[in-house]
Amino acid sequence: EARHGMEYTIRFAFKRDGTVIAPPRMTYSSHDAPSAVRDVYRDAVDAALKRCTPLHFSGGMAGAVAGRPIAIRFVDERTIDRQQNPQ
């Protein structure tokens, strides 16, 4: 369920071994998006993070990022063809 202009921000932190300390926390989503749409984006963001982790840090990098909060902002700028995806 793509929504042009949808914004979704998560916050999380890594352990030294490159795994995520706890499930990412949503800190912002477009206020006008229905909760069902927000849930779809949350599931997609969670799945993407799971596919990308654990990260493989060097010793120095692991010490630098471990436990520090990281925020990632996702903005859906796709154009949606209404003829192929009628609503």
C-alpha positions as CSV (number, residue, x, y, z in Angstrom):
1,E,0.0,0.0,0.0
2,A,2.3,2.7,-1.3
3,R,1.5,6.3,-0.2
4,H,3.4,9.1,-2.0
5,G,5.1,11.4,0.4
6,M,4.7,9.0,3.4
7,E,7.4,9.7,6.0
8,Y,8.5,7.2,8.6
9,T,11.4,7.6,11.1
10,I,12.9,5.0,13.3
11,R,15.4,5.1,16.1
12,F,17.6,2.2,17.2
13,A,21.1,1.3,18.3
14,F,23.7,-1.4,17.6
15,K,25.7,-3.6,19.9
16,R,29.4,-4.1,19.3
17,D,28.7,-7.3,17.3
18,G,26.5,-5.4,14.8
19,T,23.2,-6.6,16.0
20,V,20.4,-4.3,16.9
21,I,20.0,-3.8,20.7
22,A,16.2,-3.7,20.7
23,P,13.4,-3.5,18.1
24,P,13.5,-0.1,16.4
25,R,11.2,2.5,17.8
26,M,9.1,4.6,15.4
27,T,9.6,8.3,16.3
28,Y,7.6,9.8,13.5
29,S,5.1,8.9,10.8
30,S,3.0,11.1,8.5
31,H,0.2,12.4,10.7
32,D,-2.5,12.0,8.0
33,A,-1.7,8.3,7.3
34,P,-4.3,5.8,8.5
35,S,-2.9,3.4,11.2
36,A,-3.2,0.5,8.7
37,V,-0.9,2.2,6.3
38,R,1.5,3.0,9.1
39,D,1.5,-0.6,10.1
40,V,2.5,-1.6,6.5
41,Y,5.4,0.8,6.5
42,R,6.5,-0.4,10.0
43,D,6.5,-4.0,8.8
44,A,8.5,-3.1,5.6
45,V,11.1,-1.0,7.6
46,D,11.4,-3.8,10.2
47,A,12.0,-6.4,7.5
48,A,14.6,-4.2,5.7
49,L,16.5,-3.8,9.0
50,K,16.4,-7.5,9.7
51,R,17.8,-8.3,6.2
52,C,20.7,-5.8,6.6
53,T,21.8,-6.9,10.1
54,P,24.0,-7.9,11.7
55,L,26.5,-5.4,10.3
56,H,30.1,-6.3,10.3
57,F,32.0,-3.5,12.2
58,S,35.7,-3.1,12.6
59,G,36.9,-3.0,16.2
60,G,37.2,0.8,16.1
61,M,33.8,1.3,14.5
62,A,32.1,-1.1,16.9
63,G,33.4,0.9,19.8
64,A,32.3,4.1,18.2
65,V,28.7,3.2,17.4
66,A,27.8,0.7,20.1
67,G,24.9,2.0,22.1
68,R,24.6,5.3,20.3
69,P,21.1,6.1,19.0
70,I,20.7,6.2,15.2
71,A,17.7,7.7,13.5
72,I,16.8,6.9,9.9
73,R,14.1,8.8,8.0
74,F,12.3,7.0,5.2
75,V,10.4,9.1,2.6
76,D,8.3,7.4,0.0
77,E,8.8,9.5,-3.1
78,R,7.5,6.8,-5.6
79,T,4.9,7.9,-8.1
80,I,1.9,5.7,-8.0
81,D,0.1,4.7,-11.2
82,R,-3.6,4.8,-10.3
83,Q,-4.5,2.7,-13.4
84,Q,-2.4,-0.2,-12.3
85,N,-3.2,0.3,-8.6
86,P,-6.8,1.5,-8.3
87,Q,-8.1,2.3,-4.8
